[in-house]
Amino acid sequence: TGEAMLVAYRHMHSVDWVVGGLLPRDEAYASLHRLTVTLVMGGVLLLILILPLTWWWMRRLLTPLDTLKEQVASLQHAPAQLPLRISGAAELQAVAESVSKVFVEREDFAQRLAEREVFFRTLNEDSPFGIFVIEADGHINYINRAAAQLAPPRGERDWVGCHWLDLVHAEERNGLAQSWRESVILNGRFRTDQKSTR
């Protein structure tokens, strides 16, 4: 009939026969085809059910992380609400506690630094000695009243940002500039006595 068939033969030695079997191929594979269709349809239905459930579960798991992110972001712009508190995974709570500790230490350090800065400025403002603080590039960061009185008249605030060699008399400026550069390169101490431009 032209229909594809599956054929199997086996020789039976005890009776000296050859036994054969014929089965149409469509009939032979029908049950396998039904099983494949059933598995594919079941998999698609399962996927349709699992995807929303997985999305909901992941959102639930990530909620503490979103909360932590918002709390850390708020620490940069507002007064600290420490320690950070989140409900959820123990690992995230450990991260929150570490971040809280860092911010507490930073605030303590900033407060101590501010107190020392006030002490330093008060001490230097009342000092009879001329004191100025310069950056590595030679620009003045701070100058007290006594140093400003030794400098040419510009006022204390006007000298901030200027190069300290502008305070030195022109006759001594070139030699002093060379010594200063060598000292900065070698990270050494620089000490000098020179004439002021005033």
C-alpha positions in Angstrom: 0.0 0.0 0.0 3.1 2.3 0.1 2.7 2.9 3.9 5.9 3.0 5.9 6.2 0.0 8.1 8.5 -1.2 10.9 9.7 -4.7 10.3 11.4 -7.1 12.7 12.7 -10.6 12.0 14.0 -13.2 14.4 15.4 -16.6 13.6 14.1 -19.4 15.9 16.7 -22.1 16.0 14.7 -24.8 17.8 12.2 -25.1 14.9 14.3 -23.6 12.2 11.8 -20.8 11.4 12.2 -17.1 10.8 9.4 -15.1 12.5 8.7 -11.5 11.4 6.4 -8.7 12.5 5.1 -5.7 10.6 3.6 -2.6 12.2 2.7 0.7 10.5 5.2 3.4 11.5 2.5 5.9 12.4 0.8 3.4 14.7 4.2 2.4 16.3 5.1 6.0 17.2 1.6 7.3 18.1 2.0 6.8 21.8 5.4 8.5 21.8 3.9 11.4 19.8 1.1 11.7 22.4 3.5 11.7 25.2 5.7 14.4 23.6 2.6 16.6 23.0 1.5 16.1 26.6 4.9 16.9 28.0 5.3 20.1 25.9 1.8 21.3 26.8 2.4 20.5 30.5 5.7 22.4 30.4 4.2 25.4 28.8 1.4 25.5 31.4 3.9 25.0 34.2 6.0 27.9 32.8 3.0 30.2 32.6 2.2 29.4 36.2 5.8 29.5 37.5 6.9 32.8 35.9 4.6 35.1 37.8 5.2 33.2 41.0 9.0 33.4 40.5 8.7 37.2 39.8 6.6 37.7 43.0 9.1 35.6 45.0 12.1 37.5 43.7 10.5 40.9 44.4 9.8 39.7 47.9 13.4 38.5 48.4 14.8 41.8 47.0 12.6 44.1 49.1 15.1 44.3 52.0 17.8 45.2 49.4 15.7 48.0 48.1 15.0 49.2 51.6 18.8 49.1 52.4 19.5 51.0 49.2 17.0 53.8 50.1 18.4 54.1 53.6 22.0 54.3 52.5 21.1 56.9 49.9 19.3 59.0 52.5 22.4 59.0 54.7 24.2 61.1 52.2 21.6 63.9 52.1 19.9 63.9 55.5 20.9 63.6 59.2 21.8 60.0 59.8 19.1 57.6 61.1 21.5 55.1 62.5 21.7 52.2 62.9 20.1 51.1 59.6 17.3 48.5 60.1 15.9 46.1 57.5 13.8 43.0 57.9 14.8 40.1 55.8 17.9 38.1 55.0 20.6 37.9 57.7 23.3 38.7 55.2 21.6 42.0 54.3 21.2 42.9 57.9 25.0 42.3 58.3 25.6 44.6 55.4 23.3 47.2 57.0 25.1 47.0 60.3 28.5 47.4 58.5 27.3 50.4 56.6 25.9 51.9 59.8 29.2 51.3 61.5 31.1 53.1 58.7 28.7 56.1 58.8 28.9 56.3 62.6 32.7 56.2 62.4 32.7 58.8 59.7 30.5 61.1 61.7 32.6 60.7 64.8 35.8 61.4 62.7 34.2 64.5 61.1 33.2 65.8 64.5 36.6 65.2 66.0 38.2 66.8 62.9 35.9 69.9 63.2 36.8 70.2 66.9 40.5 70.0 66.2 40.1 72.5 63.3 38.4 75.0 65.7 41.2 74.4 68.3 43.9 74.9 65.6 42.3 78.1 64.3 41.7 79.6 67.7 45.3 78.8 68.8 46.8 80.2 65.6 44.6 83.3 65.4 45.8 84.3 68.9 49.4 83.4 68.3 51.9 86.3 68.0 53.8 84.4 65.4 53.0 84.6 61.7 51.6 81.2 60.6 50.4 80.2 57.2 49.5 76.7 55.9 50.3 75.9 52.3 49.4 73.1 50.0 52.0 70.9 48.2 51.7 73.1 45.1 52.6 76.2 47.2 49.3 77.9 47.4 48.2 79.3 50.8 45.4 77.5 52.4 45.4 79.5 55.7 47.1 82.6 57.1 46.7 84.0 60.6 46.5 87.7 61.5 50.1 87.9 62.6 51.3 86.6 59.2 48.9 88.8 57.3 50.3 91.8 59.2 53.8 90.9 58.0 52.7 90.5 54.4 51.9 93.3 52.0 48.5 94.8 52.8 45.8 92.6 51.2 44.0 91.2 54.2 43.9 87.7 55.6 41.3 86.3 53.2 42.9 87.9 50.2 46.1 85.8 50.6 44.3 82.5 50.7 44.8 80.9 47.3 47.9 82.9 46.4 51.3 81.3 46.1 53.4 81.7 49.3 56.4 82.9 47.3 54.4 86.1 46.6 55.1 86.9 50.3 58.9 86.7 49.8 61.0 89.6 48.8 62.0 89.5 45.1 65.7 89.3 45.8 65.3 86.0 47.6 62.4 84.5 45.6 64.3 82.5 42.9 66.7 80.7 45.3 63.9 80.0 47.7 61.7 78.6 44.9 64.4 76.2 43.9 64.9 75.0 47.5 61.1 74.7 47.9 60.8 72.5 44.8 63.6 70.2 45.9 62.0 69.8 49.3 58.6 68.9 47.8 60.2 66.4 45.5 62.2 64.7 48.3 59.2 65.0 50.8 61.6 66.7 53.1 61.3 69.4 55.7 61.6 73.0 54.4 62.8 75.7 56.8 63.9 79.2 56.0 64.3 82.7 57.1 63.6 85.4 54.5 62.6 88.9 53.9 59.0 89.7 53.5 57.8 91.8 50.5 56.4 94.4 52.9 
